Amino acid sequence: MPVLIFALAIVLFLGALFTITYFLGIVALKLLKIISQDWSVSSLPYTVKRSLREARDYAQKIRRTARQCPPGPMRDRLDRTIKPVDEWLVNLNRLEQALTKLYMQHNINRDLRRVTSEIEQLRRQRLETNKNEITYIRALADSKKKQRAALEELQAFQNQAELKIRRIASDLGTVHTEMLLVIAKGDFNENRFQRLDENLQDNLSGLRDMVAAMDEMGYTSTAGY
């Protein structure tokens, strides 16, 4: 009899241990899911990070290439052409910080899915409810649709900012290549310099506008150029 009682106790103990382990495993998986979602919100996309690295790398190459040009009229012209690069990088840093803050505060894709699902649920609920509640359901659905529209607008703006960063990296790469061609050929082509000037200034203006918009939304803390 004592052996039977002991065996029964062992079985009960193992059963309890299995149950506890099972529920702890479920809790751990939920925590990991929450943590992974938080990390996904707080980090910039890989393509944006890569473009930021490329932009800074090209900026250093542009400065270095200009310094390597012998003193003279061409060196002076190169210095004038690359003058906006420093301002580019300052605004680029601010745009990166603003985007990072935006990602930390919002997972826009997840929020859009949630709001869209809620709108669909309200639509079905309106078909099944009585007339007294329809007015309230309709008002709530309209509010949710406005929220979805605002999220879609924020998502579009976020995409524009990311594309702006990628274009900056590409344009700085073009400037560097053009500088290498000018120096290699020894060709003081004013038309080519003017095209580079216009390209840099146009993109700087667009970058300023993007940072100013981030200022208005509260994602940056200091005034831009």
Secondary structure, DSSP 8 states (H G I E B T S, - for coil): -HHHHHHHHHHHHHHHHHHHHHHHHHHHHHHHHHHHHHHHHHS--HHHHHHHHHHHHHHHHHHHHHHHS-SSHHHHHHHHHTTHHHHHHHHHHHHHHHHHHHHHH--HHHHHHHHHHHHHHHHHHHHHS-HHHHHHHHHHHHHHHHHHHHHHHHHHHHHHHHHHHHHHHHHHHHHHHHHHHHHHHT---HHHHHHHHHHHHHHHHHHHHHHHHHHHHT---S---
